[in-house]
């Protein structure tokens, strides 16, 4: 476990490599990434320091503030406000004298320096060999991911110390000179976070027994020092609270992403829960350490450290959000023999560690156990299940390449603007697609809500004024048919029920069905269709933001009957607030009609039968009728939806070029009648 191999340091200076000096584009991209990292850092500092005192750095103020627990003469653990070890209290006590306004600034900037150091050390610890591009981009990308991650943001906000143990472990593994110094650094980290004693086993089983002994000695020394200085506190922590069990918030809180917290949330309690937790924790620790030793011997020491850290999360009685950085480090592992599968694991880890858990899965009660334990499940997967590739595997450096359709000629020489967005012939990974679609839709919902200032009825006055403008324009054009159609449909019960059902049921079902069929039968068309749908939705979000519009059903005085949602009480200021998950004033353009028109166009283009094409085009016609009949949209909203769909297809053409069209069946076939990799490119020709 030599330092060069452990640290992943290039054997030659950063500026000299066999690949040659990076070009202007590479330098520009690297500068851009550093700029993004700087912006994220400045934003994080601004968010913390611009928050009124008392609402920021709450844990830090609780500990070292003028009336914090570290000022109290009694035990630190007379209440559950202090959750650190006695050694952590001993380290923090000197700060109590300077616990004034400047402490917030000093602590925040100090935390920023720790994050930057952590990113730099992690970037230099990547297993060799790494490409020139990776060596240049690793540090800014690592710092950006750390700044975006929920544990770092939580640590900034609360004033927590959880970044320091992670940094000490990485410094001990990848920067320290000699085994004694390496073990001592990790031992200090374990004195701050006891479950990190698992690293002693990793060091011992990888042949670094002197470092393991040094780790134990450093941990014992720090703990003994704290016991001598704070004997009553040490007894309370190690004996009364069993190494901190029960301190802090409720153990079954969602923020506790350990096996103990998950078992409590599942309904287990008492001695059965304790037995199950101890058995599961021990099993996870043993399996994770065996895997970590294997990866360490393979030269992937950063991955070994991450796997061990994930085991420490699962096996700890409490693992709060700010202590979960180990999962993010597991992003360095490579998974999958195909090049197209390489992004699945890193994207899944980044998403789990950077977005709220409620974004990951739909609001369905049956999925709550998965949603509520998402980080724990990621940690367990990294520790025990994910089949990370060894460097000795042929697929580690040379995965099965992705097949692309041949270049497609376009009408204009500058199209496509982004030629690297090639038309991949194979299906994208289903798990990755489902995850990205879910997160994208959650972000879309949040942007829709933010378009009215974060509250659904926040833009009511402006939206109603825009509604009057639309109504006046429709009167000029002779399109003001909403009232007449709405009241005519209300008089026919079966027709009203049909349009209500169509409006509420087909909006998501048909687009998802189209995407599903294309994914399974037409992978190239799936990617093209998905891109057009994404661009269409993005343009619609701009419309929602710039032009909030009240639909006919929420326009006082028009007499429109809301057949879907029921009668609205216009005397209440928040009468339009039907749900906390959507913006009722996002009517222009109509994505109800826009998505249906997208479905109709896609079906008309790719469907093999005339009746299928006709049925597909019938969907937007029925949707347009439904949104008007139910009072949910103006006629011009449908025109706006058609405009963004047309723009979405146009932008897709500009960015990616013309769609690739498959040759007739039978021209090229692989074994079993399906396309073979060798002939896949020949199955597609240019399609304007």
Long-range contacts (C-beta under 8 A, 24 or more apart in sequence): 1-206, 1-207, 1-208, 1-296, 1-301, 3-174, 3-177, 5-128, 5-299, 5-301, 6-125, 6-173, 6-174, 6-301, 7-124, 7-125, 7-174, 7-175, 8-124, 8-125, 8-126, 8-127, 8-128, 8-130, 8-174, 8-302, 9-124, 10-128, 10-130, 10-135, 14-135, 14-136, 17-132, 17-135, 19-131, 19-132, 22-132, 22-133, 22-136, 26-133, 26-136, 29-137, 30-136, 30-137, 30-140, 33-137, 33-140, 33-141, 33-144, 34-140, 36-140, 36-144, 37-140, 37-143, 37-144, 37-147, 40-143, 40-144, 40-147, 40-148, 41-112, 41-115, 41-116, 41-143, 41-147, 44-112, 44-147, 44-152, 44-153, 44-156, 45-108, 45-109, 45-112, 47-156, 47-157, 48-104, 48-108, 48-156, 48-157, 49-104, 49-105, 49-108, 53-101, 53-104, 56-104, 56-157, 56-159, 57-104, 57-107, 57-108, 57-157, 57-158, 57-159, 58-157, 58-158, 58-159, 59-158, 59-159, 59-160, 60-103, 60-104, 60-107, 60-158, 60-159, 60-160, 61-99, 61-159, 63-89, 63-92, 63-159, 64-92, 64-93, 64-95, 64-96, 64-99, 64-103, 65-99, 66-99, 68-96, 68-99, 70-95, 70-96, 71-96, 75-232, 75-233, 75-236, 76-230, 76-233, 76-236, 76-237, 77-233, 77-236, 77-237, 77-240, 77-241, 77-247, 80-246, 80-247, 80-248, 80-249, 82-247, 83-244, 83-247, 83-248, 83-318, 83-320, 84-161, 84-192, 85-191, 85-192, 85-193, 85-194, 85-223, 85-226, 85-237, 85-244, 86-223, 86-226, 86-227, 86-230, 86-233, 86-234, 86-237, 86-238, 87-191, 87-192, 87-222, 87-223, 87-225, 87-226, 88-161, 88-191, 88-192, 89-226, 89-230, 89-233, 90-225, 90-226, 90-229, 90-230, 91-192, 92-161, 104-159, 107-159, 108-156, 111-155, 111-156, 111-163, 114-163, 114-164, 114-167, 115-143, 115-146, 115-147, 115-152, 115-163, 116-143, 117-167, 118-142, 118-146, 118-163, 118-166, 118-167, 118-170, 118-325, 119-143, 119-145, 119-146, 121-167, 121-170, 121-171, 121-174, 121-175, 122-170, 122-302, 122-329, 122-332, 124-174, 125-170, 125-173, 125-174, 125-301, 125-302, 125-305, 126-302, 126-332, 127-299, 127-300, 127-301, 127-302, 127-303, 127-332, 127-391, 128-299, 129-397, 145-328, 145-331, 145-350, 145-353, 145-354, 146-325, 146-328, 148-354, 149-325, 149-328, 149-353, 149-354, 150-321, 150-324, 150-353, 150-354, 150-356, 151-321, 151-322, 151-323, 151-324, 151-325, 151-328, 151-353, 152-325, 154-320, 154-321, 154-322, 155-322, 158-322, 160-322, 161-192, 162-193, 162-320, 162-322, 162-323, 162-325, 163-325, 164-189, 164-192, 165-189, 165-190, 165-192, 165-193, 165-196, 166-309, 166-325, 166-326, 166-329, 168-192, 169-196, 169-199, 169-305, 169-309, 170-305, 172-211, 173-301, 173-305, 174-301, 174-302, 179-208, 179-210, 179-211, 179-214, 180-210, 180-211, 180-214, 181-214, 182-208, 182-211, 182-214, 183-208, 183-210, 183-211, 183-212, 183-213, 183-214, 183-215, 183-216, 183-217, 183-218, 184-214, 184-215, 184-217, 184-218, 185-218, 186-211, 186-215, 186-218, 187-214, 187-215, 187-216, 187-217, 187-218, 187-219, 187-220, 187-221, 187-222, 188-218, 188-219, 188-222, 190-215, 190-218, 190-219, 191-218, 191-219, 191-222, 191-223, 191-226, 193-312, 193-323, 194-243, 194-244, 195-312, 195-313, 195-315, 195-316, 196-309, 196-312, 198-285, 198-288, 198-289, 198-308, 198-311, 198-312, 198-315, 199-305, 199-308, 201-289, 202-289, 202-292, 202-293, 202-296, 202-304, 202-305, 202-308, 205-289, 205-293, 206-293, 206-296, 206-297, 206-304, 242-317, 243-317, 244-317, 244-318, 245-317, 245-318, 246-317, 247-318, 248-318, 248-320, 249-320, 251-317, 251-318, 254-357, 254-372, 255-320, 255-321, 256-318, 256-319, 256-320, 257-313, 257-319, 257-320, 257-321, 257-324, 257-373, 257-375, 257-376, 257-379, 258-313, 258-314, 258-315, 258-316, 258-317, 258-318, 258-319, 258-376, 259-284, 259-314, 259-315, 259-376, 260-316, 260-317, 260-318, 261-318, 261-319, 261-376, 262-372, 262-373, 262-376, 265-369, 265-372, 265-373, 266-369, 277-317, 280-314, 281-314, 281-315, 282-315, 284-311, 284-314, 284-315, 284-380, 284-383, 284-384, 285-311, 285-315, 287-311, 287-383, 287-384, 288-383, 288-384, 291-383, 291-384, 291-388, 294-390, 295-388, 295-390, 298-390, 298-391, 298-392, 299-391, 300-332, 300-333, 300-388, 300-390, 300-391, 302-329, 302-332, 303-330, 303-332, 303-333, 303-388, 305-329, 306-330, 306-332, 306-333, 306-382, 307-382, 307-383, 310-378, 310-379, 310-380, 310-382, 310-383, 311-379, 311-383, 313-376, 313-379, 314-376, 314-379, 314-380, 314-383, 319-376, 321-375, 324-353, 324-375, 324-379, 326-379, 327-352, 327-353, 327-375, 327-378, 327-379, 327-382, 328-353, 330-378, 330-382, 330-386, 333-382, 333-386, 333-388, 333-389, 334-388, 334-389, 334-396, 335-386, 335-387, 335-388, 335-389, 336-389, 336-395, 336-399, 337-389, 337-395, 337-399, 337-400, 338-399, 338-400, 338-402, 338-426, 339-399, 339-400, 339-401, 339-402, 340-402, 340-424, 340-426, 340-428, 340-429, 341-399, 341-429, 342-399, 343-429, 343-432, 344-429, 344-431, 344-432, 345-386, 347-432, 347-435, 347-436, 348-378, 348-431, 348-432, 348-435, 349-378, 349-382, 351-435, 351-436, 351-439, 352-378, 353-378, 355-439, 355-442, 358-442, 359-438, 359-439, 359-442, 359-443, 360-435, 360-438, 360-439, 360-442, 361-438, 362-438, 363-581, 402-426, 403-677, 403-680, 403-681, 404-681, 405-524, 405-660, 405-681, 405-684, 406-681, 406-684, 407-657, 408-657, 408-658, 408-659, 408-660, 408-686, 408-687, 409-658, 409-686, 410-653, 410-657, 410-658, 410-688, 411-688, 415-653, 415-654, 415-657, 416-653, 416-654, 416-655, 416-656, 416-657, 417-654, 417-655, 418-655, 418-656, 419-657, 421-531, 421-655, 421-656, 423-524, 423-527, 423-528, 423-656, 423-660, 423-684, 424-523, 424-524, 424-527, 425-523, 425-524, 425-675, 425-680, 425-681, 425-683, 425-684, 426-523, 426-680, 427-519, 427-520, 427-523, 427-526, 428-519, 428-523, 428-526, 428-527, 430-519, 433-519, 440-534, 444-537, 444-541, 445-581, 445-582, 447-541, 447-544, 447-545, 448-541, 448-544, 448-582, 448-583, 448-586, 449-581, 449-582, 449-583, 450-545, 451-541, 451-544, 451-545, 451-548, 451-583, 451-585, 451-586, 452-548, 452-583, 452-585, 455-577, 456-574, 456-576, 456-577, 456-578, 456-579, 456-580, 456-582, 456-583, 456-584, 456-585, 457-573, 457-574, 457-575, 457-576, 457-577, 457-584, 459-548, 459-585, 460-550, 460-573, 460-576, 460-585, 462-548, 463-548, 463-549, 463-550, 463-554, 463-585, 464-550, 464-554, 464-555, 464-556, 466-547, 466-548, 466-549, 466-550, 466-588, 467-549, 467-550, 467-551, 467-552, 467-554, 467-555, 467-634, 468-555, 470-549, 470-588, 470-634, 470-636, 470-637, 471-555, 471-558, 471-634, 473-636, 474-634, 474-635, 474-636, 479-635, 479-636, 480-635, 481-628, 481-635, 482-552, 482-558, 482-560, 482-628, 482-631, 482-634, 482-635, 483-552, 483-558, 483-559, 483-560, 485-625, 485-628, 485-629, 486-552, 486-560, 486-561, 486-563, 486-628, 486-629, 486-630, 486-631, 487-559, 487-561, 489-563, 489-629, 489-630, 490-561, 490-563, 495-629, 496-563, 496-629, 499-563, 499-625, 499-626, 499-629, 499-630, 500-563, 500-564, 500-630, 502-622, 502-623, 502-626, 503-564, 503-592, 503-623, 503-626, 503-627, 503-630, 503-632, 504-564, 506-596, 506-619, 506-622, 506-623, 507-592, 507-595, 507-596, 507-623, 510-595, 510-596, 510-599, 510-619, 511-595, 511-598, 511-599, 514-599, 514-602, 514-603, 518-602, 518-606, 522-606, 522-662, 524-660, 524-662, 524-684, 525-602, 525-606, 525-659, 528-652, 528-656, 528-659, 528-660, 529-598, 529-602, 531-652, 531-655, 531-656, 532-598, 532-645, 532-648, 532-649, 532-652, 533-595, 533-598, 533-648, 534-648, 535-647, 535-648, 535-651, 535-652, 536-591, 536-594, 536-595, 536-598, 536-644, 536-645, 536-647, 536-648, 537-591, 537-648, 539-644, 539-647, 539-648, 540-589, 540-591, 540-594, 540-641, 540-644, 543-588, 543-589, 543-640, 543-644, 544-583, 544-586, 544-588, 547-588, 548-583, 548-585, 548-586, 549-585, 549-586, 549-587, 549-588, 549-634, 549-637, 550-576, 550-584, 550-585, 550-587, 551-584, 551-585, 551-587, 551-631, 551-632, 551-633, 551-634, 551-637, 552-631, 552-632, 552-633, 552-634, 553-630, 553-631, 553-632, 554-584, 554-585, 560-631, 561-631, 562-630, 562-631, 562-632, 563-629, 563-630, 563-631, 564-630, 564-632, 587-632, 587-633, 587-634, 587-637, 588-634, 588-636, 588-637, 588-640, 589-637, 589-639, 589-640, 589-641, 589-643, 589-644, 590-627, 590-633, 590-637, 590-638, 590-640, 590-641, 591-641, 592-623, 592-626, 592-627, 592-632, 592-633, 592-641, 593-620, 593-623, 593-624, 593-627, 593-633, 593-637, 593-638, 593-641, 593-642, 594-640, 594-641, 594-642, 594-644, 594-645, 595-641, 596-620, 596-622, 596-623, 596-624, 597-623, 597-641, 597-642, 597-645, 598-645, 598-648, 601-645, 601-649, 605-659, 658-686, 658-687, 658-688, 659-687, 660-684, 660-685, 660-686, 660-687, 661-685, 661-686, 661-687
